[in-house]
Amino acid sequence: MIIQRELIVAVDVNGAIGSSGELGFSCKEDMAWFKWYTMGKTLLCGKNTYPDIANLPGRTVKQLSRDEYPEGCYVGGGQVYQSVIGIVDRAVVTFLNTEIENPDTFFNVRELTQFGRSMTVRDESWGRVVIYERY
């Protein structure tokens, strides 16, 4: 299978991804995984996420327009994830062993059941990384 569209997200134990417009956690191991996994890729994000990642070295970062679904790796925010979960070929999800304080943005992990297969690629003290793919 050729992966044309994918998303990558890290969630806390309750599926939260942020608080007050900010990433709700800081996990250096997950950040290292994100860097390794996304290096050389085109990252696609919404207007609120764009300023935070616009200058990531080794990656092309593009801000999405409404109802635009190009090929690449979707990296947030919450509304972007919600709009692309049904069209991506792969979802790379880090389940962190932490809880965001006062979360207000969530990733609906129940949506992952629509993928045909999953594989845990990392299982660490800080969390677990699972890749979900459609058949």
N, C-alpha and C positions, 0 to 999 in steps of 0.2 A: 504494500500500500504506500502510495506517495502522500506524504503529509503536506497539505497546502495551507491549511489554517489550523492553528493550535492556540491554546491559552496556557498561561502559567500563573498560578496564584498560590499564596500562602494563607492559611486560615488558622484561627485559634481553635480551642476545644469546642467552641460554640458556633463555628463557621463565620466568625467575624473577621473582617479584613482591615477595618479602619475605624478611626474616631476623629471627629471634627476635621475631616478632610485630610488627615494624615495617616500614614501607615501606622497601625496600632502597636507595633512591636519592633524590636531590633534584635535579630539573631544572626550573628556573624557567620555561622555555619550555613544558614539558609541563604544569606547574601552571597556567599562564595559559590553555592550551588547555582543560584540564579545567574551569576556572572558566567560561570562555566557553561551552563546550558544555553544561554542566549548569545554567547559570543559569536559574532559573524552574522547574526540574524537581523531581519527587519522587525523592529518592535513597533506595535501599533497600540495607541492609547487615546483616551479621551482628553479633553482640554484641561481638566484639573490635574491629571497625572503628568501630562506633557512637560510642564516646567521643571518637575523634579527629576526627570530622566532624559531630557532633551540632549544632553551632552555626554551620554555614556560612551566611553571609548570602545572601539571595536564593533559597534552596532549602529545600524541606521534606525533612527527613531522618527516615526511619523505620527502626527496628530490626525485623528479620524474626523471626517465630516459625518453628519447624521446620515444614517442609512447607507453607509459605505462599508463594504466588507471585503477588502483586498486580501490577498494571500500574505501570510506572515504570522507572527507570534503576538497575540493580544495579551497585554500586560496590565490592563485596568483602565479605569476604575470600575466600581460596582455596576454602573449602568452599562458599561461596555461588556462586562462579563455576562450580564443578564441578556443582552441583545445577541451575543454570539454563541452562547452555550449550545444552541440547537444546530449550528452550522459548522462548528470546528470538528476536525478529524481527530484531534488529540487534546486531552486536558492533562496538564502536569500540575499536580496538587501536592503541596506540602502541608501536612497536618502537624502543626506545631503544638508542643506540650506546654502551652501557656494560655493565659486568658487576657484579652485586651480590656483595659479599664475604660468604662463608659463607651462601649462600641456603638456606632450608628450606621455602619456599612457592613453588609453581610454578603457572602457567597452562598448560594443555595446548593449545599452539597447533595441534597436529594436528587438534583438534576443529573448527577453523575450516573444514575442508574440507566440512563438512556444509552450509555456506551456499552459495547458488546464484551469488552475484556478489560482487565486491569492487571497491573503488575507492580509490585512494590520494588523500587529500585534502591531505596535507602531506608534503613531502619536504625535510627540513632537515639541517643538519650534526649536530644532536643526535639525530635520529631520523626515523621515518616514521610517519604516522598513516594507517591503512587502515580503511575502513568495510566490513563484511561484512553482506550482507542475504540473507534467504531469498527465494525466488521467491514 
